[in-house]
Amino acid sequence: TLRTTSKKDAGRVVFSGSVRVTGDKLFGDFRALEKAKNAKDADWVVNHPDGKGFDFRFATFGGTDGATFKVGPKAETLTFKLLVNGDDDPKKVLIGKKGVHPKKAEFMLAAEPTK
């Protein structure tokens, strides 16, 4: 699961980047994204043609957006590249329940294949 959150008084915050898996495919149903009148406020996800990842952009206005996905049983790693308003500062990225910052805005995690 990938979630983006911004403070209520932050205005429009744009989260963008990509998620890529090695060893297997990545599966997600991204059709339920919020629609917007202006393209700059729209959320979107584009699957990679090889089925091993996706690019995303979420415009968040003091709330939460995100994408839920699964990986196949042979998945090995997930590589995330995350930007906040175009900034690749890893201090703006939190991983897991404890909110650990990665060393860089592009980082790799061990995949947990779907059972």
C-alpha distances in whole Angstrom, upper triangle without the diagonal:
4,6,10,13,17,20,22,25,23,24,22,19,18,15,15,14,13,10,13,13,17,18,17,15,12,11,10,12,12,15,15,14,17,20,23,26,26,24,24,22,20,16,15,13,16,15,17,20,20,17,15,13,13,14,13,15,14,17,17,20,19,16,12,11,7,6,4,6,8,11,14,17,18,15,16,14,11,13,12,14,14,16,17,20,21,21,20,21,18,19,17,14,13,11,10,12,15,14,16,17,17,20,19,17,16,15,14,13,14,12,11,13,12,16
4,7,10,14,17,19,22,20,21,18,16,14,11,11,11,10,9,12,14,17,20,19,17,13,13,11,13,12,15,14,13,15,19,20,24,24,22,20,19,17,13,13,12,14,15,17,20,20,17,16,13,12,12,10,12,11,14,13,17,17,14,10,8,5,5,6,8,11,13,17,19,20,17,18,15,12,12,10,11,10,13,14,17,17,18,17,17,15,17,14,11,11,10,10,12,15,13,15,15,15,18,17,14,14,14,14,13,15,13,14,16,16,19
4,7,10,14,16,18,17,17,16,13,12,10,11,12,13,12,16,17,21,24,22,20,17,16,14,15,13,16,14,13,14,17,19,22,22,21,19,17,16,13,13,13,16,17,19,23,23,21,19,16,14,14,11,11,10,12,11,13,13,10,7,6,4,7,8,11,14,17,21,23,24,21,21,19,15,15,12,13,11,13,12,15,17,17,17,17,15,16,13,10,10,10,10,12,14,12,14,15,16,19,18,15,16,16,17,16,18,17,17,19,19,22
4,7,11,13,15,13,14,12,9,9,7,10,11,13,14,17,20,23,26,25,23,19,19,17,17,15,17,16,13,13,16,17,21,20,19,17,14,14,11,13,14,17,18,21,24,25,23,21,18,16,14,11,10,8,9,7,10,10,8,5,5,6,9,12,15,18,20,24,26,27,24,24,21,17,17,13,13,10,11,9,12,14,14,14,15,14,14,11,9,10,11,12,14,15,13,15,14,15,19,17,14,16,16,18,18,20,20,20,22,23,26
4,7,9,12,10,12,11,9,10,9,12,15,17,17,21,23,27,30,29,27,23,23,20,20,18,20,18,15,15,17,18,21,20,20,17,15,15,13,16,17,20,22,24,28,29,26,25,22,19,18,15,13,10,10,7,9,7,6,4,7,9,12,15,18,21,23,27,29,31,27,27,24,21,20,17,16,13,13,10,13,15,15,16,16,15,14,11,10,10,13,13,14,15,13,15,15,17,20,19,16,18,19,21,21,23,23,23,25,25,28
4,6,8,7,8,8,7,9,10,13,16,19,20,24,26,30,33,32,30,26,26,23,23,21,22,20,17,16,18,18,20,20,19,17,14,16,15,17,19,22,25,27,30,32,29,28,24,22,20,16,14,11,10,6,7,5,6,7,9,12,16,18,21,25,27,31,33,34,31,31,27,24,23,19,18,14,13,10,11,15,15,16,15,15,14,11,12,12,15,16,17,17,14,17,16,19,21,20,17,20,21,23,23,26,26,27,29,29,32
4,5,5,8,10,9,12,13,17,20,23,24,28,30,33,36,36,34,30,30,27,27,24,25,23,20,18,20,20,22,21,22,19,16,18,18,21,23,26,28,31,34,35,33,32,28,26,24,20,18,14,13,9,8,5,7,9,12,15,19,22,25,28,30,34,36,37,34,34,31,27,26,23,22,18,16,13,14,17,17,19,17,18,16,13,14,15,18,19,18,19,16,19,18,21,23,23,20,23,24,27,27,29,29,30,32,32,35
4,6,7,9,10,14,15,19,22,25,26,30,33,36,39,38,36,32,31,28,27,25,25,22,20,18,19,18,20,20,21,19,16,18,18,21,24,27,30,32,36,37,35,34,30,27,25,22,19,15,13,10,7,4,7,10,13,17,20,23,26,30,32,36,39,40,36,37,34,30,29,25,24,21,19,16,16,20,20,22,21,21,19,16,18,18,21,22,21,22,19,22,22,25,27,26,24,26,28,30,30,33,32,32,35,34,37
4,6,9,10,14,16,20,23,26,28,32,35,38,41,40,38,34,34,31,30,27,28,25,22,20,21,20,21,20,22,19,16,19,20,23,25,29,32,34,37,39,37,36,32,29,27,23,20,17,14,11,8,6,10,13,16,19,23,26,29,33,35,39,41,42,39,39,36,32,31,27,26,22,20,16,15,19,19,22,21,22,20,17,19,20,23,24,23,24,21,24,23,26,28,27,24,27,29,31,32,35,35,35,37,37,40
4,6,7,11,13,17,20,23,25,29,32,35,38,38,36,32,32,29,29,25,26,24,21,19,20,18,20,19,19,16,14,17,17,21,23,26,29,31,35,36,34,33,29,26,24,20,17,14,12,9,7,6,10,12,15,18,21,24,27,31,33,37,39,40,36,36,33,29,28,24,22,18,16,12,12,15,15,18,17,19,17,14,16,18,21,23,23,23,20,22,21,23,25,23,21,24,26,28,29,32,32,33,35,36,39
4,6,10,13,16,20,23,25,29,32,36,39,38,35,32,31,28,28,24,25,23,19,17,17,15,17,15,16,13,11,14,15,19,22,25,28,30,33,35,34,33,29,26,23,19,16,13,10,8,6,7,10,13,14,18,21,24,27,31,33,37,40,41,37,37,34,30,28,25,23,19,17,13,11,15,16,19,19,21,19,16,18,20,23,25,25,26,22,25,23,25,27,25,22,25,27,30,31,34,33,34,36,36,39
4,6,10,13,17,20,22,26,29,33,36,35,32,29,28,25,25,21,22,20,16,14,15,13,14,13,13,10,8,11,12,15,18,21,24,26,30,32,30,29,26,22,19,16,12,10,6,6,5,7,10,12,12,15,18,22,25,28,31,34,37,38,34,35,31,28,26,22,20,17,14,11,9,13,14,17,18,19,19,15,17,19,22,24,24,25,22,24,22,24,26,23,20,23,25,28,28,32,31,32,34,34,37
4,7,10,13,17,19,23,26,30,33,32,30,26,26,24,23,20,21,20,16,15,16,14,17,15,14,11,9,12,11,14,16,19,22,24,28,30,28,27,23,20,17,14,10,8,6,5,6,8,10,11,11,13,16,20,22,26,28,32,34,35,31,31,28,24,22,19,17,13,10,7,6,10,11,14,14,16,15,12,13,16,18,21,22,22,19,21,19,20,22,20,16,19,21,24,25,28,28,29,31,31,35
4,6,10,13,16,20,23,27,30,29,27,24,24,21,21,18,19,18,14,14,15,14,16,14,12,9,8,10,9,11,13,16,19,21,24,26,25,24,20,17,13,10,7,6,4,6,9,11,12,11,10,12,15,18,20,24,26,29,32,32,29,29,26,22,20,16,14,11,8,6,5,8,10,12,14,15,16,12,13,16,18,20,22,23,20,21,19,19,21,18,15,17,19,22,23,26,26,27,29,29,33
4,7,10,13,16,20,23,26,26,23,20,21,18,19,16,18,17,14,14,16,16,18,16,14,12,11,11,9,11,12,14,17,18,22,23,22,20,17,14,11,8,6,5,6,8,11,12,12,11,9,10,12,15,17,20,22,26,29,29,25,25,22,18,16,12,10,7,6,5,6,8,9,10,12,13,14,10,10,13,15,17,19,20,17,18,16,16,18,16,12,14,16,18,19,22,22,24,25,26,30
4,7,10,14,17,20,24,23,21,18,19,17,18,15,17,17,14,15,16,16,19,17,14,12,12,12,10,9,10,11,14,15,19,20,19,17,14,11,8,5,4,6,9,11,14,16,15,14,11,11,12,15,16,19,20,24,27,27,23,23,20,16,14,10,8,6,5,7,8,7,10,10,13,13,15,12,12,14,16,18,21,22,19,19,17,16,18,15,11,12,14,17,18,21,21,23,24,25,29
4,7,10,14,17,20,20,18,16,17,16,18,15,18,19,16,17,19,19,22,20,17,15,16,15,12,11,10,11,12,13,16,17,16,14,11,9,6,6,7,9,12,14,18,19,18,16,14,12,12,15,15,18,18,21,24,24,20,20,17,13,11,7,5,5,6,9,11,9,11,10,13,13,16,13,12,14,15,18,21,22,19,19,16,15,16,13,9,9,12,14,16,18,18,20,22,23,27
4,7,10,13,17,16,14,12,14,13,16,14,17,18,16,18,20,21,24,22,19,18,18,17,14,12,9,9,10,10,13,14,13,11,7,6,4,6,9,12,15,17,21,22,20,18,15,12,11,13,13,15,15,18,21,20,17,17,14,10,8,6,5,7,9,12,14,13,14,13,15,15,18,16,14,16,15,17,21,22,19,19,17,15,17,14,11,9,11,12,14,16,15,18,19,20,24
4,7,10,14,13,12,9,11,12,14,13,17,18,17,20,22,23,26,25,22,21,21,19,16,13,10,11,10,10,13,13,11,8,5,6,7,8,12,14,17,19,22,23,21,18,15,12,10,11,10,11,11,14,17,17,13,13,10,7,6,5,7,9,12,15,17,16,17,15,17,16,19,17,14,15,14,16,19,21,19,18,17,15,17,14,12,10,10,10,11,13,12,14,15,16,20
4,7,10,10,9,8,11,12,16,15,19,21,20,23,25,26,29,28,25,24,24,22,19,16,13,12,10,9,12,10,9,6,4,7,9,11,15,17,21,22,26,27,25,22,19,16,13,14,11,12,10,12,15,14,10,11,8,6,5,7,9,12,15,18,21,19,20,17,20,18,21,20,17,18,16,18,21,23,21,20,19,17,18,16,14,11,11,9,10,12,10,13,14,16,19
4,7,7,7,7,10,13,16,17,20,22,22,25,27,29,32,31,28,28,28,25,22,19,16,15,12,11,13,11,9,5,6,9,12,15,18,20,24,25,29,30,27,24,21,18,15,14,11,10,8,9,11,10,7,7,6,4,6,9,12,15,18,21,24,23,23,20,22,20,23,22,19,19,17,18,22,23,22,21,20,18,19,18,16,13,12,9,10,10,8,11,10,13,16
4,6,8,9,13,16,19,20,24,26,25,29,31,33,36,35,32,31,31,29,25,23,19,18,15,13,14,11,11,7,9,13,15,18,22,24,28,29,33,33,31,27,25,21,19,18,14,13,9,10,11,9,6,6,5,7,8,12,14,18,21,25,27,25,26,23,25,22,26,25,22,22,19,20,24,25,24,23,22,19,21,19,18,15,13,10,11,10,9,12,11,14,17
4,7,10,13,17,20,22,25,27,27,31,33,35,39,38,34,34,34,31,28,25,21,20,17,15,16,12,11,9,12,15,18,21,25,27,31,32,36,36,34,30,27,24,21,19,16,13,9,8,9,5,4,5,7,10,12,15,18,21,25,28,31,29,29,26,28,26,29,29,25,25,22,23,26,27,27,25,25,22,24,23,22,19,17,13,13,11,9,12,10,13,15
4,7,10,14,17,19,22,24,25,28,31,33,36,36,32,33,32,29,26,23,19,18,14,13,14,10,9,7,10,14,17,20,24,25,29,30,34,35,32,28,26,22,19,17,13,11,7,5,7,5,5,8,9,10,13,16,19,21,25,28,30,29,30,27,29,27,30,29,25,25,22,23,26,28,27,26,26,24,26,24,23,20,18,15,15,13,10,11,9,11,13
4,7,10,14,15,18,21,21,25,27,30,33,32,29,30,29,26,23,20,16,15,11,10,11,8,5,5,8,11,15,17,21,23,27,28,31,32,30,26,23,19,16,14,11,9,6,6,9,8,7,10,11,11,13,15,18,20,23,26,29,27,28,26,28,26,29,28,25,25,22,22,25,28,27,26,26,24,26,24,23,20,19,16,15,14,11,12,10,11,14
4,7,10,12,15,17,18,22,24,27,30,29,26,27,26,23,20,17,13,12,9,10,11,10,6,5,6,8,12,14,18,19,23,24,28,29,26,22,19,16,12,11,7,6,4,6,10,11,8,11,11,10,12,13,16,18,21,23,26,25,26,24,26,24,27,25,22,22,19,20,23,25,24,24,24,22,24,23,21,18,17,15,14,14,11,11,10,10,14
4,7,10,13,15,16,20,22,25,28,28,25,26,25,22,18,16,12,12,9,11,12,11,8,8,8,10,13,14,18,19,22,23,27,28,25,21,18,15,11,9,6,5,6,8,11,13,11,15,14,13,15,15,18,19,22,24,26,26,27,26,28,26,28,26,23,23,21,20,23,26,25,26,26,24,27,25,23,21,20,18,17,17,13,13,11,10,13
4,6,9,11,12,16,18,21,25,25,23,23,22,19,15,13,10,11,9,12,13,14,10,11,10,9,12,12,15,16,19,20,24,25,22,18,15,11,8,6,4,6,9,11,15,16,15,17,17,14,16,15,18,18,21,22,24,24,26,25,27,25,27,25,22,22,20,20,22,25,24,25,25,24,27,25,22,21,20,19,18,18,15,15,13,12,15
4,6,8,10,13,16,19,22,23,21,22,21,17,14,12,10,11,10,13,15,16,12,14,12,11,13,13,15,15,19,20,23,24,21,18,14,12,8,8,7,10,12,15,18,20,18,21,20,18,19,18,20,20,22,23,25,25,27,27,29,27,29,26,24,24,22,22,24,27,26,27,27,27,30,28,25,24,23,22,22,22,19,18,17,15,18
4,6,6,10,12,16,19,19,17,18,17,13,10,8,7,9,9,13,15,16,13,15,12,10,11,10,12,12,15,16,19,21,18,15,12,9,7,8,9,12,14,17,21,22,20,22,21,18,19,17,18,18,19,20,22,22,24,24,26,25,27,24,22,22,21,22,23,26,25,26,26,26,28,26,23,22,23,22,22,23,20,20,19,18,21
4,6,9,10,14,17,18,16,18,16,13,10,9,9,10,11,15,17,19,16,18,16,13,14,13,14,13,16,17,20,22,19,17,13,12,10,11,12,15,18,20,24,25,24,26,25,22,22,21,22,21,22,23,23,24,27,27,29,29,30,27,25,25,25,25,26,30,28,30,29,29,32,30,26,26,26,26,26,26,24,23,22,21,23
4,7,9,13,16,17,16,18,15,12,10,10,10,13,14,18,20,22,19,20,18,15,16,13,14,13,15,15,17,19,16,14,11,10,9,11,13,16,19,22,25,27,25,28,26,23,24,22,22,21,22,22,23,24,26,27,29,28,29,26,24,24,24,24,25,28,26,29,29,29,32,30,26,26,27,27,26,27,24,24,23,21,24
4,6,10,13,14,13,14,12,9,6,7,8,12,14,17,20,22,19,20,17,14,14,11,10,9,11,12,14,16,14,12,8,8,9,11,14,17,20,23,26,28,26,28,26,22,22,20,20,18,19,19,19,21,23,24,26,25,26,23,22,22,22,23,24,27,25,27,27,27,30,27,24,24,25,25,25,27,24,24,24,23,26
4,7,10,12,11,12,9,7,6,8,11,14,17,20,23,25,23,24,20,17,16,13,11,9,9,10,12,14,12,11,9,10,11,14,17,21,24,27,30,32,29,31,29,25,25,22,22,20,20,19,18,21,23,24,26,26,27,23,22,23,24,24,25,28,26,28,28,28,31,29,25,26,27,28,28,30,27,28,28,26,29
4,7,9,9,11,8,6,7,9,12,15,18,21,23,26,24,25,22,19,17,14,12,11,10,12,13,16,15,14,12,14,15,17,20,24,26,29,33,34,32,33,31,28,27,24,24,22,21,20,19,21,24,26,28,28,29,25,25,26,27,28,29,31,29,31,30,31,33,31,27,28,29,30,31,32,30,31,31,29,32
4,5,7,8,6,5,8,10,14,17,20,23,25,28,27,27,24,21,18,15,13,11,10,11,12,15,15,15,13,16,17,20,23,27,29,32,36,37,34,36,33,30,29,26,24,22,21,19,18,20,23,25,27,28,29,25,25,27,28,29,30,32,30,32,31,31,34,31,27,28,30,32,32,34,33,33,33,32,36
4,7,9,7,8,11,13,17,19,23,26,28,31,29,30,27,23,21,18,16,14,12,14,14,18,18,19,17,19,21,24,26,30,33,36,39,40,37,39,37,33,32,29,27,25,23,22,20,22,25,28,30,31,31,28,28,30,32,33,34,36,33,35,34,34,36,34,30,31,33,35,36,38,36,37,37,36,39
4,5,5,7,10,13,16,18,22,24,27,30,29,29,26,22,20,17,14,13,11,13,14,18,18,19,17,19,21,24,26,30,32,35,39,40,37,38,35,32,30,27,25,23,21,19,17,19,22,25,27,29,29,26,26,29,30,32,33,35,32,34,32,32,34,31,28,29,31,33,34,37,35,36,37,36,40
4,5,5,8,10,13,15,19,21,23,26,25,26,23,19,16,14,11,11,10,13,14,18,18,18,16,18,19,22,24,28,30,33,36,37,34,35,32,29,27,24,22,20,18,18,15,17,20,22,25,27,28,24,25,27,29,30,32,34,31,32,30,30,32,29,25,26,28,30,32,34,33,34,34,34,37
4,6,9,11,14,16,20,22,24,27,26,26,23,19,16,13,10,10,8,11,12,16,17,17,15,17,19,22,24,28,30,33,36,37,34,34,31,28,26,23,20,18,16,14,12,13,17,20,22,24,25,21,22,25,26,29,30,32,28,30,28,28,29,26,23,24,27,29,30,33,32,33,34,34,38
4,7,10,13,16,20,22,25,28,26,26,23,19,16,13,9,8,5,8,9,13,13,14,12,15,17,20,23,26,29,32,35,36,33,34,31,27,26,22,21,18,16,14,12,15,18,20,22,24,24,20,21,23,25,27,28,30,27,28,27,27,29,26,23,24,27,29,30,32,31,32,33,32,36
4,6,10,13,16,19,22,25,23,24,20,16,14,11,8,7,6,9,11,15,14,14,11,13,14,18,20,24,26,29,33,33,30,32,29,25,24,21,20,17,16,15,14,16,19,21,23,24,25,21,21,23,25,26,27,29,27,28,27,27,29,26,23,23,26,27,28,30,29,30,30,30,33
4,7,10,14,17,19,22,20,20,17,13,11,8,6,4,6,9,11,14,13,12,8,9,10,14,16,20,22,25,29,30,27,28,25,22,21,18,17,15,14,14,14,15,18,19,21,22,23,19,19,20,21,23,24,27,24,26,24,24,27,24,20,21,23,24,25,27,25,26,26,26,29
4,7,10,13,16,18,17,17,14,10,8,6,5,7,9,12,15,18,16,14,11,10,10,13,14,18,20,23,26,27,24,26,23,20,19,16,16,15,15,15,15,16,19,19,22,22,24,21,20,21,22,23,25,27,25,26,25,24,27,24,20,20,22,23,23,25,23,24,24,24,28
4,7,10,13,15,13,13,10,7,6,4,7,9,12,14,18,20,18,15,12,10,8,11,12,15,16,19,23,23,21,22,20,17,16,14,14,14,15,16,17,17,19,19,22,22,24,21,19,21,20,22,24,26,24,25,24,23,25,22,19,18,19,20,21,22,20,21,21,21,25
4,6,9,12,10,11,9,5,5,6,9,12,15,18,21,24,22,19,15,13,11,14,13,15,16,19,22,23,20,22,20,17,16,15,14,15,16,18,19,18,21,20,23,23,26,23,21,23,23,24,27,29,27,27,26,24,26,23,20,18,20,20,21,23,21,22,21,21,25
4,6,8,7,8,6,4,7,9,12,15,18,21,24,26,24,21,17,15,12,13,11,13,13,15,19,19,17,19,17,15,15,14,15,16,18,20,21,20,23,22,25,24,27,25,22,24,22,24,27,29,27,27,26,24,26,23,20,18,19,19,20,21,18,20,19,19,22
4,6,6,6,5,5,7,11,14,17,21,23,27,29,27,24,20,17,15,16,14,15,14,15,19,18,16,18,16,14,14,14,14,16,18,21,22,21,23,22,25,24,27,25,23,24,23,25,28,30,28,28,26,24,26,23,20,17,19,18,19,20,18,20,19,20,23
4,6,8,8,9,11,14,17,21,24,26,30,32,30,27,24,21,18,18,16,17,16,16,20,19,17,19,19,17,17,17,18,20,22,25,26,24,26,25,29,28,31,29,27,28,27,28,31,34,32,31,30,28,29,26,24,21,22,21,22,23,20,22,20,21,24
4,6,8,10,13,16,20,22,26,28,32,34,32,28,25,22,19,19,16,15,13,14,17,15,14,16,16,15,15,17,18,21,23,26,28,26,27,26,29,28,31,30,27,28,26,27,31,33,31,30,29,27,28,26,23,20,21,19,20,20,18,20,18,19,22
4,6,8,12,14,18,21,24,26,30,31,29,26,22,19,15,15,12,12,10,11,14,14,12,15,15,13,14,15,17,19,22,25,27,25,27,25,28,27,30,28,25,26,24,25,28,30,29,28,28,25,27,25,23,20,20,18,18,18,16,17,15,16,19
4,7,11,14,18,20,24,26,29,31,28,25,22,18,15,14,11,11,9,10,13,12,10,12,11,10,11,12,14,17,20,23,25,23,25,23,25,24,27,25,22,23,21,22,25,27,26,25,25,22,24,22,20,16,16,14,15,15,12,15,13,15,18
4,7,10,14,16,20,22,26,27,25,21,18,15,12,12,10,11,10,12,15,15,12,13,11,9,9,10,11,14,16,19,21,20,21,20,22,21,24,22,19,20,19,20,23,25,23,23,22,20,22,19,17,14,14,13,14,15,13,15,14,15,19
4,7,10,13,17,19,22,24,22,19,16,13,10,12,10,12,12,15,18,18,15,17,14,11,11,10,11,12,14,17,19,17,19,18,21,20,23,21,18,20,19,20,23,25,23,23,22,20,22,19,16,14,15,15,16,17,15,17,17,18,21
4,7,10,14,16,20,22,20,18,14,12,11,13,13,15,16,18,22,21,18,19,17,13,12,10,9,10,12,14,15,14,16,15,19,18,21,19,17,19,18,20,24,25,23,23,21,19,21,18,15,13,15,16,17,19,18,20,20,21,25
4,7,10,13,16,18,17,14,11,9,9,12,13,16,17,20,24,24,20,21,19,15,14,11,10,9,10,12,13,13,15,15,18,18,20,17,15,17,18,19,22,24,21,22,20,19,21,18,15,14,16,17,18,21,19,21,21,22,25
4,7,10,13,16,15,13,10,9,10,14,15,19,20,24,27,27,24,25,22,18,16,13,12,10,9,10,10,11,13,14,17,17,19,16,15,17,18,20,23,24,21,22,20,20,22,19,15,16,18,19,21,23,22,24,25,25,28
4,6,10,12,11,9,7,8,10,13,16,19,21,25,28,29,26,26,23,20,18,15,14,11,11,10,10,12,14,15,17,18,19,15,15,16,18,19,21,23,20,21,20,20,23,20,16,17,19,21,22,24,23,24,25,25,29
4,7,10,10,9,8,10,13,17,19,23,25,29,32,33,29,30,27,23,22,18,16,13,12,10,9,12,14,16,18,19,19,15,16,18,20,21,23,24,21,23,22,22,24,22,18,20,22,24,25,28,27,28,29,29,32
4,6,6,7,7,10,13,17,20,23,26,29,32,33,30,30,27,24,22,19,18,14,13,10,10,14,15,17,18,18,18,14,15,16,18,20,20,22,19,21,20,22,24,22,19,21,22,24,25,28,27,27,29,29,32
4,6,8,9,13,16,20,23,26,29,33,36,37,33,34,31,27,26,22,21,18,16,13,12,16,17,20,20,21,20,16,17,18,21,22,22,24,21,23,23,24,27,25,22,24,26,28,28,31,30,31,32,32,35
4,7,10,13,17,20,23,27,30,33,36,37,34,34,31,28,26,23,22,18,17,14,14,18,18,20,20,20,19,15,16,17,19,20,20,21,19,22,21,23,26,25,22,24,26,28,28,30,30,30,32,32,34
4,7,10,14,17,20,23,26,30,33,34,31,32,29,25,25,21,21,18,17,14,15,19,19,21,20,20,19,16,16,16,18,18,18,20,18,21,21,23,26,24,21,24,24,26,26,28,27,27,29,28,31
4,7,10,13,16,20,23,26,29,30,27,28,25,22,22,18,18,15,15,14,15,18,19,19,20,19,18,15,14,14,15,15,16,18,16,19,19,20,24,23,19,21,22,23,22,25,24,23,25,24,27
4,7,10,14,17,20,24,27,28,25,26,23,20,19,16,16,14,14,13,15,17,18,19,20,19,19,16,14,15,16,16,17,19,17,20,19,20,23,22,19,20,20,21,21,23,22,22,23,22,26
4,7,10,14,16,20,23,24,21,22,20,16,16,14,14,13,14,14,16,17,18,18,19,18,19,16,14,14,14,14,16,18,16,18,18,19,22,21,17,18,18,19,18,20,18,18,19,19,22
4,6,10,13,17,20,21,18,20,18,14,15,13,14,13,15,16,18,19,20,20,21,20,21,18,16,16,15,15,17,20,18,20,20,20,23,21,18,18,18,18,17,18,16,16,17,16,19
4,7,11,14,17,19,16,18,17,14,15,14,16,16,18,19,22,22,23,22,24,22,23,20,18,17,15,14,16,19,18,20,21,21,24,23,20,19,18,18,16,17,14,13,14,12,16
4,7,10,13,15,13,15,14,11,14,13,16,16,19,21,23,23,24,23,25,22,24,22,19,18,16,16,18,21,20,21,22,21,24,23,20,19,18,16,15,15,12,11,11,10,13
4,7,10,12,10,12,12,11,14,14,17,18,22,24,26,26,27,25,27,24,26,24,21,20,17,16,19,22,21,22,23,22,25,24,21,20,18,16,14,13,10,9,7,6,10
4,7,8,6,9,10,9,12,14,17,19,22,25,28,27,28,25,27,24,27,25,22,21,18,18,20,23,23,23,23,21,24,23,21,19,17,14,13,11,8,7,5,6,9
4,6,6,9,11,12,15,17,20,22,26,28,31,30,31,29,30,28,30,29,25,25,21,21,23,26,26,26,26,25,27,26,25,22,20,17,15,13,9,9,5,6,8
4,6,9,11,13,17,19,23,25,28,31,34,33,33,31,32,29,32,31,27,26,22,21,24,26,27,26,27,25,28,27,26,24,21,18,15,13,9,8,5,6,7
4,6,10,12,15,18,22,24,28,31,34,32,33,30,31,29,31,31,27,26,23,22,25,27,27,26,27,25,26,26,25,22,20,16,15,12,9,9,7,9,11
4,6,8,12,14,18,20,24,27,30,29,29,26,27,25,27,27,23,23,19,19,22,24,24,23,23,21,23,22,21,18,16,13,11,9,6,7,6,9,11
4,7,10,14,17,20,23,26,30,28,28,25,26,23,26,26,22,21,18,18,22,23,23,21,21,19,20,20,20,17,14,10,9,6,5,8,8,12,14
4,7,10,13,16,20,23,26,24,24,21,22,19,22,22,18,18,15,16,19,20,20,18,18,15,17,16,16,13,10,7,6,4,5,8,10,13,16
4,6,10,13,16,19,22,21,21,18,19,17,20,19,16,16,13,14,18,19,18,17,16,14,16,14,13,11,8,6,5,6,6,9,10,13,17
4,7,10,13,17,20,18,18,15,16,14,17,17,14,15,13,15,19,19,17,16,15,12,13,11,10,7,6,4,6,9,9,13,14,17,20
4,6,10,13,16,15,14,12,13,11,15,14,11,12,11,13,17,18,15,14,13,10,12,10,8,5,5,6,8,11,11,14,16,18,22
4,7,10,13,11,11,9,11,10,13,12,10,13,12,16,19,20,17,15,13,11,12,9,6,4,7,9,11,15,15,18,20,22,26
4,7,10,9,9,7,9,8,11,9,7,10,11,15,18,18,15,14,12,10,12,9,5,6,9,11,13,17,17,20,22,23,27
4,6,5,5,5,8,9,11,8,8,12,14,17,20,20,16,16,13,13,14,11,7,9,12,15,17,21,21,23,25,27,30
4,5,5,7,8,9,10,7,8,12,14,17,19,20,16,16,14,14,15,13,10,12,15,18,20,23,23,25,27,29,32
4,5,9,10,13,13,10,12,15,18,21,23,23,20,20,17,18,18,16,13,15,18,21,23,27,27,29,31,32,35
4,7,9,12,14,11,13,16,19,22,24,24,21,20,17,17,17,14,11,13,16,20,22,26,26,28,30,32,35
4,6,9,10,9,11,14,17,21,23,22,18,18,15,14,14,11,9,12,15,18,21,25,26,28,30,32,35
4,6,9,8,9,13,15,18,21,20,17,16,12,11,11,8,5,8,11,15,18,21,23,25,28,30,33
4,5,6,8,11,14,17,20,18,15,13,10,10,9,7,6,10,12,16,18,22,23,26,29,31,34
4,5,5,8,10,14,16,15,12,10,6,6,6,5,5,8,9,13,15,19,20,23,26,28,31
4,5,7,11,14,15,14,10,9,6,8,8,9,8,12,13,16,17,21,23,24,28,29,32
4,7,10,13,15,14,10,10,8,9,11,10,9,12,13,16,17,21,22,24,27,28,31
4,7,10,12,12,8,8,6,7,10,9,7,10,11,13,14,17,18,20,23,25,28
4,7,9,8,4,5,5,7,11,11,10,12,12,13,13,16,17,18,22,23,26
4,7,7,5,5,6,7,11,12,11,12,10,11,10,13,14,15,18,20,22
4,5,5,7,9,11,15,16,15,16,13,13,11,13,13,13,17,18,20
4,6,8,11,14,17,19,18,19,17,17,15,16,17,16,19,20,22
4,6,9,12,15,17,17,19,17,17,15,17,18,18,22,23,25
4,6,9,13,14,14,16,15,16,14,17,18,19,22,23,26
4,6,10,12,12,14,12,13,12,15,17,18,22,24,26
4,7,8,9,11,10,12,13,16,18,20,23,25,28
4,5,7,8,7,9,10,14,16,18,22,24,27
4,7,8,8,10,12,16,18,21,24,27,30
4,5,6,10,12,16,18,21,24,27,30
4,6,10,12,16,18,21,23,25,29
4,7,10,14,15,19,21,23,27
4,7,10,12,16,18,21,24
4,7,9,12,15,18,21
4,6,9,12,15,18
4,7,9,13,15
4,6,9,12
4,7,9
4,6
4
